């Protein structure tokens, strides 16, 4: 049976976890705003949405950071993939609207 102090500690940690999760979503919003800006610049310049060199460079940096922090590489790559796909979706929408 859990003691009152254990329950309080669990609730404190849950609140911290919630705070960090919400911060991650705030950072996602910032990232998408930057993606929109890149999409506008690419649309104006007639550039393609995808740049495999840039994506590979980012992937290498993410993997290096994950290794240093002891994070699971598969998790990191899945998260990066999700972020990149959403960025490209936003950029495609902008390019379509500039036509």
C-alpha positions in Angstrom: 0.0 0.0 0.0 1.3 3.5 -0.9 1.9 6.0 1.8 0.7 9.5 1.6 4.3 10.8 0.9 4.7 8.4 -2.0 1.4 9.6 -3.5 2.4 13.2 -3.1 5.8 12.4 -4.8 4.1 10.7 -7.7 1.8 13.6 -8.2 4.7 16.0 -8.1 6.5 14.0 -10.7 3.4 13.8 -12.9 3.0 17.6 -12.7 6.7 17.9 -13.9 6.0 15.5 -16.7 3.0 17.4 -17.8 4.9 20.6 -17.8 7.7 19.2 -19.9 5.1 17.6 -22.3 3.4 21.0 -22.8 6.8 22.6 -23.3 7.5 20.1 -26.1 4.2 21.1 -27.8 5.2 24.8 -27.5 8.5 24.0 -29.2 6.6 22.1 -31.9 4.5 25.2 -32.5 7.7 27.3 -32.8 9.2 24.7 -35.2 6.1 24.8 -37.4 6.1 28.6 -37.6 9.7 28.3 -38.8 8.7 25.7 -41.3 6.0 28.0 -42.6 8.6 30.7 -43.1 10.9 28.3 -44.9 7.9 27.2 -47.0 7.3 30.9 -48.0 10.9 31.4 -48.9 11.0 28.2 -50.9 7.8 29.1 -52.7 9.0 32.6 -53.6 12.3 31.1 -54.9 10.8 28.2 -56.7 12.8 25.8 -54.6 11.7 22.2 -53.9 10.3 21.3 -50.5 12.6 18.4 -49.9 16.3 18.8 -49.4 17.9 15.4 -48.6 21.2 16.9 -47.7 19.7 19.2 -45.0 17.6 16.3 -43.7 20.6 13.9 -43.5 22.6 16.6 -41.8 19.9 17.1 -39.2 19.5 13.3 -38.8 23.2 13.0 -38.1 23.1 15.8 -35.5 20.0 14.3 -33.8 21.6 10.8 -33.7 24.8 12.3 -32.2 22.8 14.1 -29.5 20.7 11.1 -28.7 23.8 8.9 -28.3 25.4 11.5 -26.0 22.2 11.6 -23.9 21.6 7.9 -23.9 18.3 8.1 -25.7 17.0 5.2 -27.8 18.0 5.8 -31.4 14.8 4.3 -32.8 12.7 6.7 -30.7 14.8 9.7 -31.8 14.6 8.8 -35.5 10.8 8.2 -35.2 10.3 11.6 -33.6 12.6 13.3 -36.1 10.6 11.6 -39.0 7.4 12.9 -37.5 8.7 16.4 -37.2 10.1 16.4 -40.7 7.0 15.0 -42.3 4.9 17.7 -40.6 7.3 20.4 -41.7 7.1 19.2 -45.3 3.3 19.0 -45.1 3.1 22.6 -43.9 5.5 23.7 -46.6 3.6 21.9 -49.4 0.4 23.7 -48.2 2.2 27.0 -48.5 3.6 26.2 -52.0 0.1 25.3 -53.2 -1.3 28.5 -51.9 1.4 30.5 -53.8 0.4 29.1 -57.1 
